Amino acid sequence: MTKRFRGREDRGQALVELALVLTILLTLLLGIIEVGRIGHAYLVVLHASREGARLGAIGQDDNAIRARVKAAAPSIPEAELSIEIQPAKWERYTGEPLRVSVAHEVHLVVPFFSGIIPDPFPVVGRTTMRIE
């Protein structure tokens, strides 16, 4: 009769491996979500700055530019948008550049990422167009 080798018990090994792998996968997934949120905010503020600069380039005033920027960024609350228009309306001449800058701070949802990237993460979209 041959003796069967009985090693140590491996019943908990799969559970430990799952815990280790699941931690890494969840961290990676949450990182992808945060980067996606920041990327979305960047695209929205960049689009809003382009819309505002185009309107200003054809001669509209600051109030119309601000209204267009806010309308072009529907996923960001108006109170959280910072809009800067240069130069002032009375200093704009044909052929000169008009700069519209739109800023927003993205607050991170996952708290432990604030050690890697700043919380809130500043996102700025700047567009310069020639006044027509």
N, C-alpha and C positions, 0 to 999 in steps of 0.2 A: 504494500500500500504506500503510495507516495503522499508525502505531506504537501499540502498547498500552502504557498507563502501568503501569509496575511500581513500586509503592511499596515501602516497607520490608517485610521479612519479618514476618508476624504469627503464626508457628507457635507461639510460646511464650505468646501473649497469653491464650489460654483457660486454660492451666495456672496462670498468675499470678492470673487472676480467680477460679478455683476455690479456690486457696490462701487468698485473702483472704476470700471468702464462707464457705468451710468453717470457718475460724477463728472467725468471728463466730457461725455457727450452732452449732458445738460448745460455745462459751462459753455461749451462750443455753440450750442443752439441759442442760448441767451445772448452770447456775444454777437451772433449773426443778426438776431432781432434788434439789438441796440444799434448796430452799424446800419441796418436797414432803416431804422427810424431817423438816424442822423442824415443818411443819404437822402431820404424823402424830404426832410426839412430843407436841406441844401438845394435840392432841385426846385422846391416851391419858392424859396426866397430868390433864387436866381431868375426864375421865370417872372416873378413879380417885379424884380428890378428892371428886367427887359421891357415889360409892359409899361412901366412908369417912364422909363427913359424914352421909349418910342413916342409916348403921348407928349412928353415935354419937348421932344425934338421937333414936333410940328406946331409948337407954340402955345400949348395949354399952360394954365397957371398951376401953382403948387397944390391947391386944394383938389383940382381935377387929377393931378398926378397921384396924390395920396389916396384918393378914392379908387383909382384904377389899381394901385398896388394892393390895397386891402381886398378888392374884389378878385384879384388874381391869386390870392393866397387864402382860399376858403378853409383850408384845413388847419390854419393857424389863427388863434384868437387875435382880434385886432389890437387888443391891449398889450399883447406880447410882441408886436412888430415895432421895430425902430426904423424909421424912414428918414433918410438924409438926402437932400437935393442941393446940388451945387452947380452953378452959382445961383444967387438969388434972382428972382424974376426980373428985376430992373437992371441986372448986369448981363443978361443973355442977349447975344447978338448972333446973327446969321453966320454960320461957319465955325462958331466957337463950340467947344465940347460941353455937353451937359452930363453930369454924373449923378446917378441915382444909386444909393446904397441902402439895402434892406438887411436888417440884422434880426436874429431871433436866437434865443437860448433854449436848447433842448435839454430838458430835465431827464436824467437817466432813471429808468424804471428799476434796474437791477442795482442794488446799492454797492455790491463789492467791486463793480467796475470803476467806481470813482477813484480807486487807487491807481488805475491805469490811465484813464482819461478824465479831464476835469468835469465836475458836475456843478452847474449846468455847462453843457458844451456849446460854445458860441459858433453860430453858423451865419456867414455873411455872403450876400450876393451883391456884386457891384457891376454896373453896366455904364459905359460911356458911349454917347452917341453925338454926332454933329448936329447942331441946330439948323434946321432947314429954313 
